[in-house]
């Protein structure tokens, strides 16, 4: 009877020692590290935004120029470079570096920038030279 109890206790101790290692190998987790999935923080900002576009173009020395207003879809995707988003305005693709909720032109010598007010609303400006500029304001679809 004592041999059965001792062998039962010994079996329990051995199984308890090896069970965590077997469980980790079955789930393909190394050591005692928990199995976590990391996501890219830019994922919250990607998608299609429904924006109002306000553009102003100047010709020569004439004040005022042409002012236009319309509604466009703007697509935002992740760039291969970390912390950079690609903004497709339908006319061109702008690359902007995401710093907190602020957008800075990438590379910095470009003439555009903006910010996210939340993960679902955006406001950014784009200037092509000194004669044409647009402001985009909108929300995610």
C-alpha positions in Angstrom: 0.0 0.0 0.0 2.8 2.4 0.9 4.5 1.6 -2.5 1.3 2.6 -4.4 1.0 5.9 -2.5 4.7 6.7 -2.9 4.6 5.8 -6.7 1.4 7.9 -7.1 3.1 10.9 -5.4 6.2 10.4 -7.4 4.2 10.3 -10.6 2.3 13.5 -9.6 5.6 15.3 -8.9 7.2 14.2 -12.2 4.1 15.1 -14.3 3.8 18.5 -12.5 7.4 19.3 -13.4 7.1 18.4 -17.1 3.6 19.6 -17.8 4.5 23.3 -18.3 7.3 22.4 -20.7 5.0 20.1 -22.7 2.3 22.8 -22.8 4.8 25.4 -24.1 6.1 23.1 -26.8 2.5 22.2 -28.0 1.7 25.9 -28.2 5.1 26.8 -29.7 6.0 29.2 -27.0 9.6 29.5 -25.9 10.5 29.5 -22.2 8.1 31.2 -19.9 7.3 34.0 -22.3 3.5 34.6 -22.8 2.1 34.2 -26.3 1.3 37.8 -27.3 0.3 39.3 -30.6 1.6 42.8 -31.3 -0.3 45.2 -33.6 1.0 48.2 -35.5 -0.3 51.5 -33.9 -0.9 52.9 -37.4 -3.7 50.3 -38.0 -6.2 52.5 -36.1 -5.6 55.4 -38.6 -5.7 53.4 -41.9 -8.9 53.3 -44.0 -11.0 55.5 -46.3 -11.9 59.0 -45.1 -14.8 61.0 -46.6 -13.3 64.5 -46.8 -14.3 68.0 -47.8 -11.6 69.5 -49.9 -11.0 73.3 -50.1 -8.5 74.4 -52.8 -7.2 77.8 -53.7 -5.1 78.6 -56.8 -3.3 81.9 -57.5 -2.4 83.1 -61.0 0.2 85.8 -61.3 -0.1 88.8 -59.1 -3.9 88.7 -59.1 -5.3 88.5 -55.6 -8.0 86.0 -54.8 -7.4 83.4 -57.5 -9.7 80.5 -57.9 -11.4 78.9 -54.9 -13.0 75.4 -55.2 -14.7 73.2 -52.8 -15.8 69.5 -53.3 -16.0 66.2 -51.5 -13.5 63.4 -52.1 -12.5 60.0 -50.7 -9.0 59.9 -49.2 -7.4 56.5 -48.6 -4.8 56.1 -45.9 -2.5 53.0 -45.8 0.7 52.1 -43.9 4.0 52.7 -45.7 6.9 50.2 -45.5 8.8 52.8 -43.4 7.9 52.7 -39.7 5.6 55.5 -38.5 4.9 56.7 -42.1 1.4 56.7 -43.6 0.6 57.0 -47.3 -2.3 59.4 -48.1 -4.0 58.9 -51.4 -5.9 62.0 -52.4 -7.0 60.7 -55.8 -4.6 63.1 -57.5 -1.4 62.0 -55.7 0.1 60.0 -52.9 1.5 61.9 -50.0 3.8 60.4 -47.4 3.4 61.7 -43.8 5.2 60.7 -40.6 2.8 60.0 -37.8 4.0 61.5 -34.5 1.3 61.0 -31.8 -1.7 62.4 -33.7 0.3 64.9 -35.7 1.2 64.4 -39.4 4.5 65.8 -40.7 5.6 65.7 -44.3 8.0 62.9 -45.2 10.6 63.9 -46.2 10.5 67.2 -44.3 11.2 69.4 -47.2 7.7 68.9 -48.6 4.8 71.4 -48.1 2.1 69.5 -46.3 1.1 68.4 -42.8 -1.9 67.9 -40.5 -3.3 66.0 -37.6 -5.8 63.4 -36.5 -8.4 64.6 -34.0 -9.3 61.0 -33.2 -8.6 57.7 -34.9 -11.6 58.5 -37.2 -11.2 62.2 -38.2 -8.4 64.0 -40.1 -7.4 67.5 -41.1 -4.4 68.1 -43.4 -3.0 70.7 -45.8 -1.2 70.3 -49.1 0.6 73.0 -51.0 2.0 72.4 -54.5 4.5 75.2 -54.9 3.3 78.7 -54.1 0.3 78.9 -56.4 -1.9 76.0 -55.3 -3.0 74.7 -51.9 -5.7 72.4 -50.5 -7.1 71.7 -47.1 -8.8 68.3 -46.4 -11.2 67.8 -43.5 -13.1 64.6 -42.9 -14.1 61.4 -41.1 -13.5 57.7 -41.6 -16.2 55.9 -43.5 
